[in-house]
Amino acid sequence: MSPLYAVERLTPAQMKGADQITRSHVEFGEDYRLPVEVRATSYSFSQSGWDRGHLAAAADFGSKAAQDESFLLSNVVPQSPKVNRGVFADIERAVRHIAHKSTTHVVTGPLYLGAPRYLSNTSIAIPSNLYKAVYSPQAGMVGVYVVGNGDDETYSVLSVDEFTRLSGIDVFPTLPDDVRAYKALPKPFSREVAY
């Protein structure tokens, strides 16, 4: 099975802590808190052609222990290597840039639009799209990045209302109507841009 979403509250202090951590090589691992019948294994992804794409990015966490825990397979979905290492990583960088300045609420997840696809010999669904919803009231940022999960790195920025109509998922149900209809997010940061 695949995770449905990850919810994060990113703060400037947390981002500062994350910046201090030297990221060493960490292996993806099973989440033994889950029953075996729904638990993904590293074997599930081997030779599949798909990356293990984080929902809550390792670089979002302000402690080594939390970063290491982000490598549990309960926090990943199959992602196209081009998207995972490209535009989605750029979106993650843009969100961290916002969070360096003000508290930012983030919901990240897969979308399954169209006919279902699965990793070979598993019950792990391959998302058609990925999303990252962002709300940072102090920064005046709100909206949802939506990316296809293939070889195309194009993305869209939707309002929370537009995203809810598209997906049926209400990522921030308590937002006022005027905020739900608004969209203001930065372009994804290229890999060369520093904070």
C-alpha positions, 0 to 999 in steps of 0.5 A: 500500500502507499501512503495517502498524504504527509502533513508538516508544520515547518518553522524557521527554527526547524529550517535552521536546524535542518540546514545544520545537519550533514546528510549522510547516506541513509537506506530506505527501510520498512516501517515495522509499526505497520501490519505486514500486509500493508507494509512496503519493502525495499524489494517492492521498488527494486528494479521497478524503474521508479524512485522512492519519492519522499512525501515529507522531504528529509531536508525538512526535518531539524534533527538527524533522527527525524531525517532518518525516519523520513526514509521509512517506506511509509513516507514514500510513493513511486515517483518518476526519477525525472520528476523526483530529482527535478521539478518536485525537488525544486518545489520542495526547495521553494517551500523550504525557502518560504519556511525559512521566513515564516511558519508554513503548513504543508500537505503532500500526497499522491493523486490517482486519476485515471486507470490504476497502475501498480508496481509489479507484483505488489499492491503499491499504487503508482500515482498519476500525479503528486501534489504539495499544498502550502499555506503560510499566512504570514508570508501571504502564500497559499496554493497547491503545486500539482505535478504529473508523475511521468517524464514531463516536468510541467507543474500547475499551481492551483488554489485550494478550491481548484484543487478540491474540485479536481481531486475531491481532497480538501487539504485545508478545510478550515481556511476562509473562502477568500483564502481558499480561492486565492493562489500565490506560490513561488516558482520552483527553485532550480537546483542552483539557487541558494537561500 
